[in-house]
Amino acid sequence: MVIPFLSILFENQPYVAEPVPFQLSAEGIEQNFSYYITRIIENYGKANALLFVSIAVIFITLFKNGFKYFANYFTAPIRTGVERDLRNSIYDKILKLPLSYYNEARKGDVISR
């Protein structure tokens, strides 16, 4: 995330004349990103290119955190449901054991049986 900022600030932005065909790889995405940054620098200047990269980083961060929130929001009921089912099954198992079992068994044996 920091590399585009530093490239624009210190004039190390590589000039890319044409975009590469879409590839789902880091190199392809980086080449296309460099192409679009080069176009913005040529058309609007370095300050606006830096502003564009800053806004893009902010939006990407917001989307990432939004998706994390919704993933946790929708998986929380599943997680608590599994915990509840495990607790209920252990509780039912303990209730079904005879009382004489508790006199002879240790604490760890109760759950393992």
Buried (B, 14 or more C-beta within 10 A) or exposed (E): EEEBEEBBEEEEBEEBEEBBEEEEEEEBEBBBBBBBBBEBBEEEEBEEBBBBBEEBBEEEEEEEEEEEEEEEEEEEEEEEEEEEEEEEEEEEEEEEEEEEEEEEEEEEEBEEE
